[in-house]
């Protein structure tokens, strides 16, 4: 099979509001105006995906996320309670959010996570409740989380080699993560998506091995471009590998072809573009996603916002969030007030990141919530 690798579309330069195509995330009312019930930014991108960072603590110290000594964490009194998270989530769902993802830090470190999942699962209107985890503690939590109402998990797995994995995560146990992945798959938290941040000179020679692992375990493999986010100088290390290069490398070993910008039968509707990857001469294929925040920017279809563990709304990873929903909730603000201030904040959301221009976000991903 001849493989064609499409050229990069390049970084986003600017967006003009327009009428939505099929599957577009813009909100248009019956007369062509904005549906007042939805949350939209100034470019009419509809917000329907909320990421909740339930903790800023992590049991890893990944090299591309934070320094070896770790980063400061907020006092527990400043972290949102589960009740406060639930109040805020209900307001967002009322305004059209349909997807909620739990992140961190490492969400499985938060005490009573299972009961919190159950409270979110009981909110009418949430169609997809998922979690991103490093998988270290997932094996024992997979069944309770599934029973509580969690639908899916994404698990970080940057290397299959124990020595490389331990070096990247600074202490992680790849065997425990694999056990967690299998436990999640076996209880039905799927399709389980496995995420690898591809780093030159670290794990970029493992692309084929990771695809083969995903194929053998009936997983969806996803490769992520490294983004210049952090509080150290890792972004200057030459670690970046673009998805075009990733696909070219895979094409040397596999038959690979695109299956659409977003695979229709994969829940989530996130930023990945999916390709079918098949061993030459084989019959079965594996779905492999590529997340290209830099080389093939997906800002134009961004439909998400993030809520940090201390309650700050972050409209974009590339800009500092300043709106404290925690303070509003603790001050007794109603749902209407919460939504009004969120709508005001969304009017300031940038058209896209400026990572390609050398702009860096000086905050750890553990604080931002991924």
C-alpha positions as CSV (number, residue, x, y, z in Angstrom):
1,X,0.0,0.0,0.0
2,X,1.3,3.4,-0.9
3,X,1.2,5.8,2.0
4,X,0.8,9.5,1.7
5,X,1.6,11.8,4.6
6,X,-0.4,15.0,4.4
7,X,1.5,18.2,4.8
8,X,1.1,20.1,8.0
9,X,-1.6,22.8,8.0
10,X,0.7,25.0,10.0
11,X,0.0,27.0,13.2
12,X,-3.2,28.9,13.6
13,X,-2.9,32.5,12.4
14,X,-6.4,33.8,13.1
15,X,-10.0,32.8,12.9
16,X,-13.1,34.5,11.7
17,X,-16.5,33.4,12.9
18,X,-18.5,31.5,10.3
19,X,-21.4,29.2,9.9
20,X,-20.7,25.7,11.2
21,X,-20.0,22.7,9.1
22,X,-21.2,19.3,10.2
23,X,-19.6,18.5,13.5
24,X,-18.4,22.0,14.0
25,X,-18.3,23.2,17.6
26,X,-19.8,26.6,17.0
27,X,-23.1,27.5,18.5
28,X,-25.8,28.8,16.2
29,X,-29.4,29.4,17.2
30,X,-32.5,28.8,15.1
31,X,-32.2,32.2,13.4
32,X,-28.5,32.0,12.8
33,X,-27.6,33.8,16.0
34,X,-25.9,32.5,19.1
35,X,-27.9,30.1,21.2
36,X,-28.2,32.0,24.5
37,X,-28.2,28.7,26.5
38,X,-24.7,27.7,25.5
39,X,-21.2,28.9,26.5
40,X,-19.3,30.4,23.6
41,X,-16.2,32.4,23.2
42,X,-15.7,35.5,21.2
43,X,-15.1,33.4,18.1
44,X,-18.4,31.5,18.5
45,X,-16.5,28.3,19.6
46,X,-19.0,26.4,21.7
47,X,-17.7,25.1,25.1
48,X,-19.0,21.6,25.7
49,X,-16.0,20.0,27.4
50,X,-14.9,20.7,31.0
51,X,-11.7,19.4,32.4
52,X,-11.6,19.2,36.2
53,X,-8.2,19.1,37.9
54,X,-9.2,17.4,41.2
55,X,-5.7,17.8,42.7
56,X,-2.4,19.5,42.0
57,X,-0.5,16.7,43.7
58,X,1.3,13.9,41.7
59,X,3.2,10.7,42.6
60,X,5.4,11.2,39.5
61,X,7.9,13.9,38.6
62,X,7.9,13.5,34.8
63,X,10.8,15.3,33.1
64,X,8.6,17.1,30.7
65,X,6.2,18.3,33.4
66,X,8.2,19.5,36.4
67,X,11.7,19.6,37.9
68,X,13.1,16.7,39.9
69,X,12.4,18.4,43.2
70,X,8.7,18.9,42.2
71,X,6.7,22.1,42.3
72,X,4.8,23.9,45.0
73,X,1.2,22.8,45.7
74,X,-1.7,24.8,47.0
75,X,-2.7,24.6,50.7
76,X,-5.6,22.1,51.1
77,X,-7.8,24.9,52.2
78,X,-7.5,26.5,48.8
79,X,-8.4,23.3,46.9
80,X,-12.0,22.9,45.8
81,X,-14.1,20.5,47.8
82,X,-16.0,17.8,45.9
83,X,-19.2,19.7,46.7
84,X,-17.8,22.8,45.2
85,X,-16.6,20.9,42.1
86,X,-20.1,19.5,41.8
87,X,-21.8,22.9,42.1
88,X,-19.6,24.3,39.3
89,X,-20.0,21.3,37.1
90,X,-23.8,21.5,37.4
91,X,-23.7,25.1,36.2
92,X,-21.6,24.2,33.2
93,X,-23.8,21.3,32.3
94,X,-26.8,23.5,32.5
95,X,-25.1,25.7,29.9
96,X,-24.4,22.9,27.4
97,X,-21.3,21.1,28.6
98,X,-21.7,17.4,27.9
99,X,-18.2,16.0,28.5
100,X,-16.4,16.1,31.8
101,X,-12.8,14.7,32.3
102,X,-11.0,14.4,35.6
103,X,-7.4,15.2,35.6
104,X,-4.7,16.3,38.0
105,X,-1.9,16.2,39.1
106,X,-2.8,12.6,39.5
107,X,-6.5,12.3,40.2
108,X,-6.3,8.8,41.8
109,X,-4.3,10.4,44.7
110,X,-7.4,12.3,45.8
111,X,-9.2,10.7,48.7
112,X,-12.8,9.5,48.1
113,X,-12.4,9.9,44.3
114,X,-14.9,7.0,43.7
115,X,-17.7,8.8,45.6
116,X,-17.0,12.0,43.7
117,X,-17.3,10.1,40.4
118,X,-20.6,8.8,41.6
119,X,-21.9,12.3,42.3
120,X,-20.8,13.6,38.9
121,X,-22.3,10.5,37.1
122,X,-25.7,11.4,38.7
123,X,-25.8,14.8,37.0
124,X,-28.3,14.7,34.2
125,X,-26.8,15.9,30.9
126,X,-23.3,14.5,31.2
127,X,-22.9,12.2,28.3
128,X,-19.2,11.3,28.7
129,X,-17.4,11.1,32.1
130,X,-13.7,10.2,31.7
131,X,-10.4,10.4,33.5
132,X,-6.8,10.9,32.6
133,X,-4.3,9.1,34.9
134,X,-0.8,7.9,35.0
135,X,-2.2,4.5,35.9
136,X,0.1,3.8,38.8
137,X,-2.9,3.1,41.2
138,X,-5.4,2.2,38.6
139,X,-5.4,-1.6,39.0
140,X,-7.3,-1.5,42.3
141,X,-9.5,1.5,41.4
142,X,-10.7,0.4,37.9
143,X,-13.7,-1.7,39.1
144,X,-14.9,0.8,41.8
145,X,-14.6,3.7,39.4
146,X,-16.5,1.8,36.7
147,X,-19.2,0.9,39.1
148,X,-19.5,4.5,40.3
149,X,-20.2,5.7,36.7
150,X,-16.8,6.5,35.1
151,X,-17.0,5.6,31.4
152,X,-13.5,5.8,30.1
153,X,-9.8,6.3,31.0
154,X,-6.8,7.7,29.2
155,X,-3.5,6.4,30.6
156,X,-0.1,7.9,30.2
157,X,2.5,5.4,29.0
158,X,5.6,7.1,27.6
159,X,7.8,4.0,27.3
160,X,7.5,0.2,27.5
161,X,11.1,-0.1,28.8
162,X,11.3,-0.1,32.6
163,X,14.5,1.8,32.7
164,X,13.3,4.5,30.3
165,X,9.9,4.7,32.0
166,X,11.5,5.1,35.4
167,X,13.8,7.8,34.1
168,X,11.1,9.8,32.4
169,X,8.6,9.6,35.3
170,X,11.4,9.7,37.9
171,X,10.3,6.6,39.8
172,X,7.2,5.2,38.0
173,X,6.7,1.4,37.7
174,X,5.8,0.5,34.1
175,X,4.5,-3.0,35.3
176,X,2.0,-1.3,37.6
177,X,0.8,0.9,34.8
178,X,0.4,-2.0,32.4
179,X,-1.6,-3.8,35.1
180,X,-3.8,-0.8,35.5
181,X,-4.4,-0.5,31.8
182,X,-5.4,-4.1,31.6
183,X,-7.7,-3.8,34.6
184,X,-9.4,-0.8,33.1
185,X,-9.9,-2.6,29.8
186,X,-11.2,-5.7,31.4
187,X,-13.9,-3.8,33.5
188,X,-15.1,-1.9,30.4
189,X,-13.5,1.5,30.9
190,X,-12.9,1.8,27.2
191,X,-11.9,2.1,24.6
192,X,-8.8,2.6,26.8
193,X,-6.6,5.3,25.2
194,X,-2.9,5.1,25.9
195,X,-1.0,8.5,25.6
196,X,2.7,8.9,25.0
197,X,4.4,12.2,24.8
198,X,7.1,11.7,22.1
199,X,10.5,13.0,23.1
200,X,13.5,13.0,20.8
201,X,16.3,10.9,22.1
202,X,14.2,9.4,24.9
203,X,11.3,7.3,23.5
204,X,11.0,8.3,19.8
205,X,12.5,4.9,18.8
206,X,9.6,3.1,20.5
207,X,6.7,4.3,18.3
208,X,6.4,0.9,16.6
209,X,6.7,-1.0,19.9
210,X,4.0,1.1,21.5
211,X,1.7,0.5,18.5
212,X,2.3,-3.2,18.7
213,X,1.5,-3.2,22.5
214,X,-1.7,-1.3,21.8
215,X,-2.7,-3.8,19.1
216,X,-2.0,-6.8,21.3
217,X,-3.9,-5.3,24.2
218,X,-6.9,-3.9,22.2
219,X,-6.1,-0.3,23.0
220,X,-6.1,3.0,21.2
221,X,-2.6,4.4,20.9
222,X,-2.1,8.2,20.9
223,X,1.1,10.1,20.3
224,X,1.4,13.6,21.5
225,X,3.7,16.4,20.5
226,X,5.6,17.9,23.4
227,X,4.4,21.4,24.2
228,X,6.5,24.2,25.8
229,X,4.7,24.1,29.1
230,X,6.6,23.9,32.4
231,X,8.7,25.7,35.0
232,X,12.2,24.6,33.9
233,X,14.2,24.6,30.6
234,X,13.1,21.3,29.3
235,X,11.5,23.0,26.3
236,X,15.0,24.0,25.2
237,X,16.3,20.4,25.1
238,X,15.5,19.7,21.5
239,X,12.9,17.2,22.6
240,X,10.2,18.1,20.1
241,X,9.1,15.6,17.4
242,X,6.3,16.6,15.1
243,X,3.5,14.3,14.2
244,X,4.5,14.3,10.5
245,X,7.8,12.8,11.4
246,X,6.1,10.3,13.7
247,X,3.8,9.1,10.9
248,X,6.8,8.9,8.5
249,X,8.6,6.7,10.9
250,X,5.6,4.4,11.4
251,X,5.1,4.3,7.6
252,X,8.6,2.7,7.3
253,X,7.3,-0.3,9.2
254,X,3.5,-0.4,8.9
255,X,0.8,0.3,6.4
256,X,-0.8,3.6,7.6
257,X,-3.7,5.6,6.3
258,X,-6.0,8.3,7.7
259,X,-9.5,7.4,8.9
260,X,-10.8,10.9,9.4
261,X,-10.1,13.9,11.5
262,X,-11.9,12.3,14.4
263,X,-12.9,8.7,14.3
264,X,-16.7,8.6,14.5
265,X,-16.9,5.5,16.7
266,X,-14.4,6.8,19.2
267,X,-16.0,8.6,22.1
268,X,-14.4,11.8,23.3
269,X,-14.3,14.1,20.2
270,X,-11.0,15.5,21.2
271,X,-8.1,17.0,19.2
272,X,-6.5,13.8,17.9
273,X,-6.5,12.9,14.2
274,X,-6.8,9.1,13.8
275,X,-5.0,6.8,11.5
276,X,-5.3,3.1,10.8
277,X,-2.0,1.3,11.4
278,X,-1.5,-2.3,10.3
279,X,1.4,-4.6,10.2
280,X,2.5,-5.3,6.6
281,X,0.8,-8.5,5.5
282,X,-1.5,-8.4,8.6
283,X,-5.3,-8.3,8.6
284,X,-6.1,-6.4,11.8
285,X,-5.4,-2.7,12.3
286,X,-4.9,-0.5,15.3
287,X,-6.3,3.0,15.6
288,X,-3.5,5.5,16.4
289,X,-4.2,9.1,17.2
290,X,-1.8,12.0,16.8
291,X,-2.2,15.2,18.9
292,X,-0.4,18.0,17.2
293,X,-0.8,21.1,19.2
294,X,2.2,22.8,17.5
295,X,2.6,21.5,14.0
296,X,-1.1,21.0,13.1
297,X,-2.8,23.3,15.4
298,X,-6.4,22.4,16.4
299,X,-7.2,25.7,18.1
300,X,-9.9,26.5,15.6
301,X,-12.1,23.7,16.9
302,X,-11.2,24.1,20.6
303,X,-14.3,23.3,22.7
304,X,-12.8,23.0,26.2
305,X,-12.0,24.9,29.3
306,X,-10.1,23.8,32.4
307,X,-10.8,24.3,36.1
308,X,-7.7,24.1,38.2
309,X,-7.7,22.3,41.6
310,X,-7.8,25.7,43.3
311,X,-10.8,26.7,41.3
312,X,-9.4,29.0,38.6
313,X,-10.9,28.9,35.2
314,X,-8.3,28.5,32.4
315,X,-9.7,29.1,29.0
316,X,-6.5,28.1,27.2
317,X,-3.3,26.3,28.2
318,X,-1.3,29.2,26.8
319,X,-2.8,32.0,28.9
320,X,-3.1,32.5,32.6
321,X,-6.5,32.0,34.1
322,X,-7.5,34.7,36.5
323,X,-11.2,34.0,37.3
324,X,-11.7,32.2,40.6
325,X,-14.9,30.3,40.6
326,X,-13.9,29.0,44.0
327,X,-14.2,32.5,45.5
328,X,-17.6,32.9,43.8
329,X,-18.9,29.6,45.1
330,X,-17.7,30.2,48.6
331,X,-19.3,33.6,48.5
332,X,-22.6,32.1,47.8
333,X,-22.9,33.0,44.1
334,X,-25.9,31.4,42.2
335,X,-25.6,29.3,39.1
336,X,-26.7,32.3,37.0
337,X,-23.9,34.5,38.4
338,X,-21.4,31.8,37.8
339,X,-22.4,31.4,34.2
340,X,-22.5,35.2,33.7
341,X,-18.9,35.6,34.8
342,X,-17.8,32.5,32.8
343,X,-19.4,34.0,29.7
344,X,-17.5,37.2,30.3
345,X,-14.3,35.3,30.7
346,X,-14.8,33.4,27.5
347,X,-15.1,36.7,25.6
348,X,-11.4,37.1,26.3
349,X,-10.3,33.6,25.2
350,X,-7.5,33.9,22.7
351,X,-7.9,32.7,19.1
352,X,-5.0,30.2,19.5
353,X,-1.8,29.6,21.4
354,X,1.5,31.2,20.4
355,X,3.8,28.2,21.1
356,X,5.1,28.2,17.5
357,X,6.3,31.7,18.1
358,X,8.4,30.7,21.1
359,X,5.9,31.6,23.7
360,X,6.0,29.3,26.7
361,X,3.5,28.6,29.5
362,X,5.4,28.9,32.8
363,X,3.4,26.6,34.9
364,X,3.6,22.8,35.5
365,X,1.0,20.6,33.7
366,X,0.2,19.2,37.2
367,X,-1.2,22.6,38.1
368,X,-2.9,23.2,34.8
369,X,-4.7,19.9,34.7
370,X,-3.4,18.6,31.4
